[in-house]
Amino acid sequence: TETADVSEEMQAGEPCPAGTFAMDPPVTYTCTGATFSVRYEPETSCANVDAGGQTYRLPSSYAASGERYYDGTHLYWAHNGEAMLEGVAGGPYENCTTPAVE
């Protein structure tokens, strides 16, 4: 049902496991008036978002399309080189894009 889809979309991901894990190189997004970067942990399906002088470690969660990381407060969503970031320091993060990979 539509109600079930909405509640599934709003659910936070499972908490990231404790510990230190290898990370992929950072992906930097340029937004209107701000920037942020993301480093993914392939082993854990978590993302480390650096924004506004703070780091947020977010668990992967349900996304109808693209990638979505959400801990119940902080949200990072990316799809086709565009991103959205909410609930973090240093925003607003609007019209965020990353350079195309050559």
FIKOLZA-1660 file (N, C-alpha, C; in steps of 0.1 Angstrom, whole numbers, plus 5000, padded with zeros to 4 digits):
% residues 102
   i   px   py   pz ch aa at
   1 5008 4988 5000  A  T  N
   1 5000 5000 5000  A  T CA
   1 5009 5012 5000  A  T  C
   2 5003 5024 4997  A  E  N
   2 5010 5036 4996  A  E CA
   2 5016 5040 5010  A  E  C
   3 5008 5038 5020  A  T  N
   3 5012 5041 5034  A  T CA
   3 5024 5033 5038  A  T  C
   4 5024 5020 5034  A  A  N
   4 5036 5012 5037  A  A CA
   4 5048 5017 5030  A  A  C
   5 5047 5021 5018  A  D  N
   5 5059 5026 5010  A  D CA
   5 5064 5039 5017  A  D  C
   6 5055 5048 5021  A  V  N
   6 5060 5060 5028  A  V CA
   6 5067 5057 5041  A  V  C
   7 5062 5048 5049  A  S  N
   7 5068 5045 5062  A  S CA
   7 5082 5038 5059  A  S  C
   8 5082 5030 5049  A  E  N
   8 5095 5023 5046  A  E CA
   8 5106 5033 5042  A  E  C
   9 5101 5043 5034  A  E  N
   9 5111 5053 5029  A  E CA
   9 5116 5062 5040  A  E  C
  10 5109 5064 5051  A  M  N
  10 5113 5072 5062  A  M CA
  10 5121 5065 5073  A  M  C
  11 5122 5052 5072  A  Q  N
  11 5129 5045 5082  A  Q CA
  11 5144 5047 5081  A  Q  C
  12 5150 5048 5093  A  A  N
  12 5165 5049 5093  A  A CA
  12 5171 5036 5091  A  A  C
  13 5183 5036 5086  A  G  N
  13 5190 5023 5083  A  G CA
  13 5194 5017 5096  A  G  C
  14 5199 5004 5096  A  E  N
  14 5204 4998 5108  A  E CA
  14 5217 5006 5112  A  E  C
  15 5219 5007 5125  A  P  N
  15 5231 5015 5129  A  P CA
  15 5244 5009 5123  A  P  C
  16 5253 5018 5121  A  C  N
  16 5266 5014 5116  A  C CA
  16 5274 5006 5127  A  C  C
  17 5281 4996 5123  A  P  N
  17 5288 4988 5134  A  P CA
  17 5300 4997 5139  A  P  C
  18 5303 4994 5152  A  A  N
  18 5314 5001 5158  A  A CA
  18 5327 4996 5152  A  A  C
  19 5337 5005 5152  A  G  N
  19 5350 5001 5147  A  G CA
  19 5355 5011 5136  A  G  C
  20 5367 5008 5131  A  T  N
  20 5373 5015 5120  A  T CA
  20 5373 5007 5108  A  T  C
  21 5368 5012 5097  A  F  N
  21 5367 5004 5084  A  F CA
  21 5374 5012 5073  A  F  C
  22 5379 5005 5063  A  A  N
  22 5384 5011 5051  A  A CA
  22 5374 5019 5044  A  A  C
  23 5378 5030 5038  A  M  N
  23 5369 5039 5031  A  M CA
  23 5374 5041 5017  A  M  C
  24 5364 5043 5008  A  D  N
  24 5367 5047 4994  A  D CA
  24 5372 5062 4994  A  D  C
  25 5378 5066 4983  A  P  N
  25 5382 5080 4982  A  P CA
  25 5370 5089 4983  A  P  C
  26 5372 5102 4988  A  P  N
  26 5360 5111 4989  A  P CA
  26 5354 5115 4976  A  P  C
  27 5341 5117 4977  A  V  N
  27 5334 5123 4966  A  V CA
  27 5329 5137 4971  A  V  C
  28 5333 5148 4964  A  T  N
  28 5329 5161 4969  A  T CA
  28 5318 5167 4961  A  T  C
  29 5308 5172 4968  A  Y  N
  29 5296 5178 4961  A  Y CA
  29 5297 5194 4963  A  Y  C
  30 5294 5201 4953  A  T  N
  30 5294 5216 4953  A  T CA
  30 5279 5219 4953  A  T  C
  31 5275 5227 4963  A  C  N
  31 5261 5231 4964  A  C CA
  31 5261 5247 4963  A  C  C
  32 5249 5252 4962  A  T  N
  32 5247 5267 4962  A  T CA
  32 5252 5272 4976  A  T  C
  33 5264 5278 4976  A  G  N
  33 5269 5284 4988  A  G CA
  33 5276 5275 4998  A  G  C
  34 5277 5262 4995  A  A  N
  34 5284 5253 5005  A  A CA
  34 5289 5240 4997  A  A  C
  35 5298 5233 5003  A  T  N
  35 5303 5220 4998  A  T CA
  35 5303 5210 5009  A  T  C
  36 5303 5197 5005  A  F  N
  36 5304 5186 5015  A  F CA
  36 5311 5175 5007  A  F  C
  37 5316 5165 5015  A  S  N
  37 5322 5154 5009  A  S CA
  37 5317 5141 5016  A  S  C
  38 5318 5130 5009  A  V  N
  38 5313 5117 5013  A  V CA
  38 5324 5107 5011  A  V  C
  39 5326 5098 5021  A  R  N
  39 5335 5086 5019  A  R CA
  39 5327 5074 5023  A  R  C
  40 5326 5065 5014  A  Y  N
  40 5319 5052 5016  A  Y CA
  40 5327 5042 5023  A  Y  C
  41 5321 5034 5031  A  E  N
  41 5327 5022 5037  A  E CA
  41 5321 5009 5030  A  E  C
  42 5328 5004 5021  A  P  N
  42 5322 4992 5013  A  P CA
  42 5319 4980 5022  A  P  C
  43 5327 4978 5033  A  E  N
  43 5324 4967 5042  A  E CA
  43 5311 4968 5050  A  E  C
  44 5307 4980 5053  A  T  N
  44 5296 4982 5062  A  T CA
  44 5284 4988 5056  A  T  C
  45 5284 4993 5043  A  S  N
  45 5273 5000 5037  A  S CA
  45 5270 5013 5044  A  S  C
  46 5280 5019 5050  A  C  N
  46 5278 5032 5057  A  C CA
  46 5285 5043 5049  A  C  C
  47 5281 5055 5051  A  A  N
  47 5288 5066 5045  A  A CA
  47 5292 5077 5055  A  A  C
  48 5304 5082 5054  A  N  N
  48 5309 5092 5063  A  N CA
  48 5308 5106 5055  A  N  C
  49 5299 5114 5060  A  V  N
  49 5296 5127 5054  A  V CA
  49 5303 5138 5062  A  V  C
  50 5312 5146 5055  A  D  N
  50 5319 5157 5061  A  D CA
  50 5312 5170 5057  A  D  C
  51 5306 5177 5066  A  A  N
  51 5299 5189 5063  A  A CA
  51 5299 5198 5075  A  A  C
  52 5301 5211 5072  A  G  N
  52 5301 5221 5083  A  G CA
  52 5310 5218 5094  A  G  C
  53 5322 5213 5091  A  G  N
  53 5332 5210 5101  A  G CA
  53 5329 5198 5110  A  G  C
  54 5319 5190 5106  A  Q  N
  54 5316 5178 5114  A  Q CA
  54 5315 5166 5105  A  Q  C
  55 5317 5154 5110  A  T  N
  55 5315 5142 5103  A  T CA
  55 5304 5134 5108  A  T  C
  56 5295 5129 5099  A  Y  N
  56 5283 5122 5102  A  Y CA
  56 5285 5108 5096  A  Y  C
  57 5284 5097 5104  A  R  N
  57 5285 5084 5099  A  R CA
  57 5271 5078 5098  A  R  C
  58 5266 5077 5085  A  L  N
  58 5252 5074 5083  A  L CA
  58 5251 5060 5077  A  L  C
  59 5241 5052 5082  A  P  N
  59 5238 5039 5076  A  P CA
  59 5230 5040 5063  A  P  C
  60 5232 5030 5055  A  S  N
  60 5224 5029 5043  A  S CA
  60 5210 5026 5046  A  S  C
  61 5200 5032 5039  A  S  N
  61 5186 5029 5042  A  S CA
  61 5179 5028 5028  A  S  C
  62 5166 5025 5029  A  Y  N
  62 5158 5023 5017  A  Y CA
  62 5158 5035 5008  A  Y  C
  63 5160 5033 4995  A  A  N
  63 5158 5043 4985  A  A CA
  63 5151 5038 4973  A  A  C
  64 5141 5045 4968  A  A  N
  64 5134 5040 4956  A  A CA
  64 5143 5041 4944  A  A  C
  65 5152 5051 4944  A  S  N
  65 5163 5053 4934  A  S CA
  65 5174 5060 4940  A  S  C
  66 5186 5057 4935  A  G  N
  66 5198 5063 4940  A  G CA
  66 5203 5057 4953  A  G  C
  67 5211 5064 4960  A  E  N
  67 5216 5059 4973  A  E CA
  67 5211 5068 4984  A  E  C
  68 5207 5062 4995  A  R  N
  68 5201 5070 5006  A  R CA
  68 5208 5065 5019  A  R  C
  69 5212 5074 5027  A  Y  N
  69 5218 5071 5040  A  Y CA
  69 5211 5080 5050  A  Y  C
  70 5206 5074 5061  A  Y  N
  70 5198 5081 5070  A  Y CA
  70 5198 5075 5084  A  Y  C
  71 5201 5083 5094  A  D  N
  71 5201 5078 5108  A  D CA
  71 5190 5082 5116  A  D  C
  72 5179 5087 5110  A  G  N
  72 5168 5092 5118  A  G CA
  72 5168 5107 5120  A  G  C
  73 5180 5113 5118  A  T  N
  73 5181 5128 5120  A  T CA
  73 5188 5134 5108  A  T  C
  74 5199 5128 5103  A  H  N
  74 5207 5133 5092  A  H CA
  74 5204 5125 5080  A  H  C
  75 5203 5132 5068  A  L  N
  75 5199 5125 5056  A  L CA
  75 5209 5129 5045  A  L  C
  76 5214 5119 5038  A  Y  N
  76 5222 5121 5026  A  Y CA
  76 5216 5112 5015  A  Y  C
  77 5213 5118 5004  A  W  N
  77 5207 5111 4993  A  W CA
  77 5214 5115 4980  A  W  C
  78 5218 5106 4971  A  A  N
  78 5225 5109 4959  A  A CA
  78 5219 5100 4948  A  A  C
  79 5219 5107 4936  A  H  N
  79 5214 5100 4924  A  H CA
  79 5219 5107 4911  A  H  C
  80 5226 5100 4903  A  N  N
  80 5230 5106 4890  A  N CA
  80 5238 5119 4891  A  N  C
  81 5248 5119 4901  A  G  N
  81 5256 5130 4902  A  G CA
  81 5251 5142 4910  A  G  C
  82 5238 5141 4915  A  E  N
  82 5232 5151 4923  A  E CA
  82 5230 5146 4937  A  E  C
  83 5229 5155 4947  A  A  N
  83 5228 5150 4960  A  A CA
  83 5219 5160 4968  A  A  C
  84 5214 5155 4980  A  M  N
  84 5207 5163 4989  A  M CA
  84 5212 5159 5003  A  M  C
  85 5214 5169 5011  A  L  N
  85 5219 5167 5025  A  L CA
  85 5210 5176 5034  A  L  C
  86 5205 5169 5045  A  E  N
  86 5196 5176 5054  A  E CA
  86 5199 5172 5068  A  E  C
  87 5197 5182 5077  A  G  N
  87 5199 5180 5092  A  G CA
  87 5213 5181 5097  A  G  C
  88 5222 5186 5089  A  V  N
  88 5236 5187 5092  A  V CA
  88 5241 5201 5093  A  V  C
  89 5252 5204 5100  A  A  N
  89 5258 5217 5102  A  A CA
  89 5262 5223 5088  A  A  C
  90 5262 5236 5088  A  G  N
  90 5268 5243 5076  A  G CA
  90 5259 5245 5064  A  G  C
  91 5247 5241 5065  A  G  N
  91 5238 5242 5053  A  G CA
  91 5232 5256 5052  A  G  C
  92 5223 5258 5043  A  P  N
  92 5216 5247 5035  A  P CA
  92 5225 5242 5024  A  P  C
  93 5222 5229 5021  A  Y  N
  93 5229 5222 5010  A  Y CA
  93 5219 5220 4999  A  Y  C
  94 5219 5229 4990  A  E  N
  94 5209 5229 4979  A  E CA
  94 5216 5229 4965  A  E  C
  95 5209 5223 4956  A  N  N
  95 5215 5222 4942  A  N CA
  95 5229 5216 4942  A  N  C
  96 5231 5205 4949  A  C  N
  96 5244 5199 4950  A  C CA
  96 5247 5189 4938  A  C  C
  97 5259 5191 4933  A  T  N
  97 5263 5183 4922  A  T CA
  97 5278 5179 4924  A  T  C
  98 5282 5169 4917  A  T  N
  98 5296 5164 4917  A  T CA
  98 5301 5165 4903  A  T  C
  99 5314 5168 4901  A  P  N
  99 5319 5168 4887  A  P CA
  99 5318 5154 4881  A  P  C
 100 5315 5154 4868  A  A  N
 100 5314 5142 4861  A  A CA
 100 5327 5135 4860  A  A  C
 101 5327 5122 4861  A  V  N
 101 5339 5114 4860  A  V CA
 101 5343 5112 4846  A  V  C
 102 5355 5116 4842  A  E  N
 102 5360 5115 4828  A  E CA
 102 5364 5102 4825  A  E  C
% end
